[in-house]
Every structure is written in C-alpha cells, then in structure tokens.
Amino acid sequence: MTDKPKEKVFAERQDNYKQEKEEIFKEALKDYHEEPSGETIEDDESKA
C-alpha cells in the first residue's frame, strides 16, 4: 500500500465516486429530456 493515511485514501475514493455518479446522472437526465414525452403513455392507453 501507499504511505497515505487511510482517511485520505478513503476521502479521495469518495470524491471520485461522487464525480462519477454526477456524470452518470447528468448523462441520464440529458437522455431523458431528449426523448419525446407522452408517446409511451399514449401507446399504453391504445393497447388497453
């Protein structure tokens, strides 16, 4: 292992995890907004 204290390593990992999660969330949100809304609801109603 490295000379870094466990606390510092843990904090860095938490930071990386947060950044990764934010990027994934932003990407998912962008995809969600690009989809035309309401289409799936109308399709479901016509099948029923």
Residue, then its C-alpha position, 0 to 999 in steps of 0.5 A: m500500500t501507499d504511505k497515505p493515511k487511510e482517511k485520505v485514501f478513503a476521502e479521495r475514493q469518495d470524491n471520485y465516486k461522487q464525480e462519477k455518479e454526477e456524470i452518470f446522472k447528468e448523462a441520464l437526465k440529458d437522455y431523458h429530456e431528449e426523448p419525446s414525452g407522452e408517446t409511451i403513455e399514449d401507446d399504453e392507453s391504445k393497447a388497453 
